[in-house]
């Protein structure tokens, strides 16, 4: 009896809205653990169990899924699909390195959830990536996934931005661009690694406003959940996991 209670307790974390909780949205996943999981044939089941076993802050991989399938099978597979939606289409880091440089060119910190005040009180819903050169138009921004252009143009907060809907359904938002890589239209198809635009400092004002903050790329990732049409998740750990997938271009 006690064993059954313990099993049910483990599975109780699974609920329809677990993907809307901040612990889930943080997407904490150390690169070493991600590499271990990526070798598994049933990767997304192992990924999900690993997250659940340590309440979304894992230190090692774990593929023992029986208890979740026994008591919360539907919820378990839904969560597997959500993790695959967020992580499964990512092929590369959103900024390529200059192949003529031998030094690390980009830096970023985990600022997801921090307070922001421009346009009203809100939280930071993404990750800001900076280059060593504070020069608009220098660093190309590339698509982390293949997908479809869903939004293009100016936003008061995001400046010149482009939004890509990846095949599994996640929305990748690239903001503060100085210019676009080509003339994009809604519905255009893009490939992973394709140049979307160039890192800039546009935004925080009317169309064309620049210079109100240092040059950087703001990356956001959004998913649909049971109660939200669009909810942000933290890109930081996804970026860390794909630092080995930085492409090299000449610029």
JOQUI-V906512 format. One line per field, one symbol per residue. ss: DSSP state (@ for helix, = for strand, . for the rest). phi: phi as a letter, one per 40 degrees, with the letter a starting at -180 (. if undefined). burial: 1 if it has 24 or more other ideal C-beta (glycine too) atoms within 12 Angstrom, else 0. A space follows every 50 residues. Layout:
ss->???
phi->???
burial->???
This chain:
ss->.@@@@@@@@@@......@@@.@@@@@....@@@@@@@@....@@@@@@@@ @@@............@@@@@@@@@@@@@@@@@@@@@@.......=.==.. .....===......==.....==...=====........===....==== =====...=======.....==========........==....====== .=.......=.....========.......===..@@@@@@.@@@..==. .
phi->.cccccccccccccadbccbccdcccfcaddccdccccccccdcccdccd ccdbfgbcbacabccdccccbadccccccdccccccbcccbaccbccccc bbbcbbaabcbcgccbbcghcabcbabcbbbcbcbcgcccbbccbcibcb bahcbdccgcbabbccdchcbbbbbgccaccaccbdgccbbcgcccibda bchgicdgcbgcaccabcbbbbbcbdbbcabcbccdcccccbccbccbbb a
burial->00000000011011000110000111111000110011000001111111 11100101001110101110110011011111111111111111111000 00001101000100000000000111111110000111111111111111 11111011111111110111111111111110010001011111111111 11110000010010111111111010000011111111111110111010 1
